Amino acid sequence: EDFFVFSATKDQQFEIRSVSRTLLRSPADIVINVFKVGGGHIAGNDDSNGPDSFLDFKVPEDGNYAIRVQDHLS
C-alpha cells in the first residue's frame, strides 16, 4: 500500500482513478480510500470503473487529506 498526502480546500473536486488493470495489464486489484489527516475515513472505492477503481471526491472542509492505494489481494 501507499499513501499520498495533500492539502485541499473545501469544495475542491478530485477524480482519483487507478489504471493498473486496463492500462498497465497488472494483476493488482487496486482499492482507493481517502482519509482526513487526524480524522477518519471520508470515501473509498473498489472496482466501480470496470476492473479498476474510480473515486469522484469532493473535499468537505479545508485541511490535509491522505489517499491510500492498496492491492485488495495483498
C-alpha positions as CSV (number, residue, x, y, z in Angstrom):
1,E,0.0,0.0,0.0
2,D,1.0,3.6,-0.5
3,F,-0.3,6.9,1.0
4,F,-0.3,10.3,-0.8
5,V,-0.9,13.3,1.4
6,F,-2.1,16.6,0.0
7,S,-3.7,19.9,1.2
8,A,-7.1,20.8,-0.1
9,T,-9.8,23.5,0.3
10,K,-13.5,23.0,0.9
11,D,-15.5,22.0,-2.3
12,Q,-12.4,21.2,-4.4
13,Q,-13.3,18.3,-6.7
14,F,-10.9,15.4,-7.4
15,E,-11.2,12.3,-9.7
16,I,-9.0,9.6,-8.4
17,R,-8.5,6.7,-10.8
18,S,-6.4,3.6,-10.9
19,V,-5.2,2.2,-14.2
20,S,-3.5,-1.0,-13.1
21,R,-5.6,-3.5,-15.0
22,T,-6.9,-1.7,-18.0
23,L,-3.8,0.4,-19.0
24,L,-0.9,-1.5,-17.4
25,R,-2.3,-5.0,-17.6
26,S,-1.2,-5.6,-14.0
27,P,-2.8,-8.3,-11.8
28,A,-3.1,-5.8,-9.0
29,D,-6.7,-5.2,-7.7
30,I,-6.5,-1.6,-6.5
31,V,-8.7,-0.2,-3.7
32,I,-8.7,3.6,-3.1
33,N,-9.6,5.2,0.2
34,V,-9.5,8.9,1.2
35,F,-8.9,9.9,4.8
36,K,-8.8,13.3,6.6
37,V,-5.4,13.5,8.3
38,G,-6.1,13.4,12.0
39,G,-9.7,12.3,11.3
40,G,-11.4,9.4,9.8
41,H,-12.3,7.7,6.6
42,I,-14.0,10.0,4.1
43,A,-14.6,7.9,0.9
44,G,-13.5,4.8,-0.8
45,N,-13.9,2.6,-3.9
46,D,-13.1,-0.8,-5.3
47,D,-13.8,-1.6,-9.0
48,S,-16.6,0.9,-9.8
49,N,-14.9,1.7,-13.1
50,G,-14.8,-1.8,-14.6
51,P,-11.7,-3.7,-13.4
52,D,-10.1,-0.5,-12.0
53,S,-11.2,1.7,-9.1
54,F,-12.5,5.2,-9.6
55,L,-13.5,7.8,-7.0
56,D,-15.1,11.2,-7.5
57,F,-14.3,13.1,-4.3
58,K,-15.4,16.5,-3.1
59,V,-13.5,17.9,-0.2
60,P,-15.8,18.5,2.8
61,E,-13.5,21.1,4.6
62,D,-10.1,22.8,4.4
63,G,-7.3,20.6,5.6
64,N,-4.9,17.8,4.8
65,Y,-6.0,14.5,3.3
66,A,-4.4,11.2,2.5
67,I,-5.2,8.8,-0.3
68,R,-4.4,5.2,0.4
69,V,-3.9,3.0,-2.6
70,Q,-3.6,-0.7,-1.9
71,D,-3.9,-4.1,-3.6
72,H,-7.1,-5.9,-2.4
73,L,-5.3,-9.2,-2.8
74,S,-2.2,-8.1,-0.9
